[in-house]
Amino acid sequence: MNAPVSRHTLEAKYRRSRIWNIVLGAVVAFLGIVVVAQMLPGQSPTSTTTAGEASDETNAEANASGGGDMMFVRRDADDPRAIGDIDAPVVLTEWVDLRCPFCASFSRDTLPTLIAEYVDTAKVRIEFTDVAYFGEESEFASVAAQAAADQDKYVEYLTAVFDAAPEKGHPDLPREELIAFAEQVGMPDMDRFTAALDDPEIRKQTEAATLESQQLGVTAVPFFVAGETALSGAQPLTTFREYLDESLAAAE
C-alpha cells in the first residue's frame, strides 16, 4: 500500500479537488516515517501530523468550515454513516474498505471500546467513508454499503462484514455473500437492497467517493482524521486513546 499523507495535505487536496483555489506544500518529513512503517510486517503505515506544520494562513483556511472541522466532516444529524452526538467536540473520520483486513481488525478489536469510552460519553462522533481499493469485489461491496445506508443500516452492515472477515487476507465478497449480510442485519426491504446492487447510479456514487478519497491522499486504509492529526493503520487501543485524548484536549 502507498503511504497516506497528513491532515493538512488532506485538507489541501480536498479543497483543490472541490474548489481548485488552495494548494498546500508537501509534507516531506512524513514520507520518511512512512518508508520505515511500510517495512514493518503485518500492519498498515502509521503517521500523525500536527497542525503546527502548516502556516497560519493554512490553519485559517482549514478552520473555515466552522468549529475547526475539516471540510469533509459532515455533522449531519440524519447521516446513516455516522455514530455519536452531532455536537461532540471531536469528529473521527474513518476511511474503510469492506475487504480490508486491517479495517476488520480495528472494527472487531478496538472500535467497541472506543464507542463505549468516547462515543457513548458524547466526546467523539465517528463518521465513516467507504472506498474500493481492493478490486471489483471491493467496488461491489461499496455499492452494497451504500444500499445499506439508504435503509439506515450502514454501520450494522459494516460491522457484520468485518465480524465475519478472516484474520488475514482479503475476504471474498461475491453478490450472494453481500445479500446474506443484508439478511443478517435485518435489512427492512430486501428487494430494494438487491435491486440497488445493480443500480449504475449507486456504482457511480461509490466510484466518485473512492476517487475523491484518493485525491485527498488517502491511499491506505483504515485511515483516520480527528481534529488536528491524521493516523493510519489498525493501531493498538492505547494508541487510539492517546490520539483521541490529544484531539479532545486541542478542541477545548
C-alpha positions in Angstrom: 0.0 0.0 0.0 1.1 3.5 -0.7 1.6 5.9 2.2 -1.2 8.2 3.4 -0.5 11.8 3.9 -1.0 14.3 6.7 -4.1 16.0 7.8 -3.1 19.3 6.1 -2.3 17.7 2.8 -5.7 16.0 3.0 -7.3 19.4 3.5 -5.4 20.9 0.6 -6.2 18.1 -1.8 -9.8 18.2 -0.8 -10.1 21.9 -1.5 -8.2 21.6 -4.7 -10.5 18.9 -6.0 -13.6 20.7 -4.9 -12.9 24.4 -5.4 -9.5 24.5 -7.0 -8.0 27.5 -5.2 -5.9 26.2 -2.3 -2.7 24.3 -2.6 -0.6 23.2 0.4 3.0 22.2 0.4 4.1 18.6 0.6 5.0 17.1 4.0 8.4 15.8 3.2 9.3 14.5 6.7 6.2 12.3 6.7 7.5 10.3 3.8 10.4 9.2 5.8 8.1 8.0 8.6 6.0 6.0 6.1 9.0 4.3 4.5 10.0 2.9 7.9 6.4 2.0 8.7 6.0 0.1 5.4 9.0 -2.1 6.3 7.2 -3.4 9.4 5.4 -6.7 8.6 1.7 -7.2 9.3 0.5 -3.7 9.7 -0.5 -0.6 7.7 1.7 2.5 7.7 1.2 4.9 10.7 1.6 8.6 11.0 0.4 11.6 13.0 1.0 15.2 11.9 0.1 18.2 14.0 -1.4 21.5 12.7 1.8 23.3 13.7 3.5 22.1 10.5 1.2 24.3 8.4 1.3 28.1 8.1 -1.1 30.4 9.9 -2.9 31.1 6.6 -3.4 27.4 6.1 -4.8 26.9 9.6 -7.3 29.7 9.0 -8.4 28.1 5.7 -8.6 24.7 7.4 -10.9 26.1 10.0 -13.1 28.0 7.5 -15.8 25.4 7.7 -16.6 26.5 11.3 -15.7 24.9 14.6 -12.3 23.8 13.4 -13.8 20.8 11.4 -12.1 19.6 8.3 -14.2 20.3 5.2 -15.1 16.6 4.7 -16.6 16.4 8.2 -20.3 16.1 7.7 -22.0 16.6 11.1 -25.4 15.7 9.5 -28.0 14.6 12.1 -29.5 12.2 9.6 -26.3 10.7 8.4 -26.6 6.9 8.4 -22.8 6.5 8.1 -22.1 8.1 11.4 -22.5 7.3 15.1 -22.4 9.7 18.1 -23.5 13.1 19.2 -23.6 15.6 16.3 -22.2 18.2 18.7 -19.4 16.1 20.0 -16.1 18.1 20.4 -14.2 15.9 18.0 -15.3 14.1 14.9 -13.2 11.0 14.0 -13.4 10.3 10.3 -12.5 6.7 9.2 -11.9 5.6 5.6 -12.6 1.8 5.2 -12.7 -0.8 2.5 -15.0 -3.7 3.3 -12.3 -6.2 2.1 -9.6 -4.6 4.2 -8.2 -7.0 6.9 -6.9 -4.1 9.0 -10.2 -2.4 8.9 -11.8 -5.6 10.1 -9.3 -5.9 12.9 -9.9 -2.3 14.1 -13.7 -2.9 13.9 -13.5 -6.1 16.0 -10.7 -5.3 18.4 -10.7 -1.6 19.1 -13.9 0.2 17.9 -16.2 -1.3 20.5 -14.1 0.1 23.3 -13.8 3.5 21.6 -17.5 3.6 21.2 -18.0 2.9 24.9 -15.4 5.3 26.2 -15.7 8.2 23.7 -18.9 7.9 21.6 -21.3 6.9 24.3 -19.9 9.7 26.5 -20.6 12.3 23.8 -16.9 13.1 23.5 -16.3 11.8 19.9 -18.5 11.3 16.8 -17.4 8.8 14.3 -18.1 9.2 10.6 -17.3 6.5 8.1 -16.4 6.7 4.4 -16.0 3.5 2.4 -13.7 3.2 -0.5 -12.9 0.4 -3.1 -9.2 -0.2 -3.1 -9.1 -4.0 -3.5 -10.6 -4.8 -6.8 -14.0 -5.4 -8.3 -15.4 -7.1 -5.2 -14.5 -4.0 -3.1 -16.4 -1.9 -5.6 -19.4 -4.2 -5.3 -19.2 -4.2 -1.5 -19.1 -0.4 -1.5 -22.3 -0.4 -3.6 -23.8 -2.8 -1.0 -22.7 -0.5 1.8 -24.4 2.5 0.1 -27.6 0.4 -0.4 -27.5 -0.4 3.3 -27.0 3.3 4.2 -30.1 4.1 2.1 -32.1 1.9 4.6 -30.3 3.2 7.7 -28.3 0.0 8.1 -24.8 1.2 7.2 -23.0 0.8 10.5 -24.7 -2.5 11.2 -23.8 -3.8 7.7 -20.1 -2.8 8.0 -19.9 -4.4 11.5 -21.4 -7.7 10.2 -19.0 -7.8 7.2 -16.0 -7.1 9.4 -17.0 -9.5 12.2 -17.1 -12.3 9.6 -13.8 -11.4 7.9 -10.8 -13.7 8.2 -7.9 -12.8 10.5 -5.6 -12.4 7.5 -6.1 -11.7 3.8 -8.9 -10.1 1.8 -12.3 -11.8 2.2 -14.3 -12.9 -0.8 -17.4 -10.8 -1.1 -19.5 -12.1 -4.0 -23.1 -11.0 -4.5 -24.6 -13.9 -2.6 -22.4 -13.0 0.5 -23.4 -9.3 0.3 -27.1 -10.3 0.2 -26.6 -12.8 3.1 -25.1 -10.0 5.3 -28.1 -7.8 4.5 -30.4 -10.5 5.7 -28.3 -11.0 8.8 -28.7 -7.3 9.8 -32.4 -7.3 9.2 -32.5 -5.1 6.1 -36.0 -3.7 6.0 -36.6 -4.1 2.3 -34.5 -6.9 0.8 -36.0 -6.4 -2.7 -34.9 -2.8 -2.6 -31.4 -3.8 -1.4 -30.8 -6.4 -4.1 -32.1 -4.0 -6.8 -29.6 -1.4 -5.6 -26.7 -3.8 -6.2 -27.3 -3.4 -9.9 -28.0 0.4 -9.8 -25.5 2.1 -12.1 -26.1 5.5 -10.3 -25.1 4.0 -6.9 -22.0 2.5 -8.6 -21.1 6.0 -9.9 -21.5 7.4 -6.4 -19.2 4.8 -4.9 -16.6 5.3 -7.6 -16.7 9.1 -7.0 -16.2 8.6 -3.3 -13.2 6.4 -4.0 -11.7 8.9 -6.4 -12.2 11.8 -4.0 -10.5 9.9 -1.2 -7.6 9.2 -3.5 -7.4 12.9 -4.4 -7.3 13.7 -0.7 -4.3 11.4 -0.3 -6.0 8.5 1.4 -4.1 5.6 -0.2 -4.1 3.2 2.7 -6.9 2.0 4.9 -8.0 2.2 7.6 -7.2 5.9 7.7 -8.3 8.3 10.3 -8.5 12.1 10.8 -9.5 13.6 14.2 -9.1 17.2 15.0 -5.6 18.3 14.3 -4.0 14.9 13.3 -4.2 12.0 10.9 -3.5 8.4 11.8 -3.2 5.3 9.6 -3.5 1.6 10.4 -5.2 -0.7 12.9 -3.1 0.5 15.8 -3.3 -0.7 19.5 -6.1 0.6 21.7 -3.6 2.6 23.7 -2.6 4.5 20.6 -6.1 5.4 19.8 -6.8 6.5 23.3 -3.8 8.8 23.2 -4.8 10.0 19.8 -8.3 10.9 20.7 -7.3 12.4 24.1 -4.9 14.7 22.4 -7.6 15.7 19.8 -10.0 16.4 22.7 -7.5 18.5 24.5 -6.8 20.5 21.4 -10.5 21.1 20.9 -11.0 22.6 24.3 
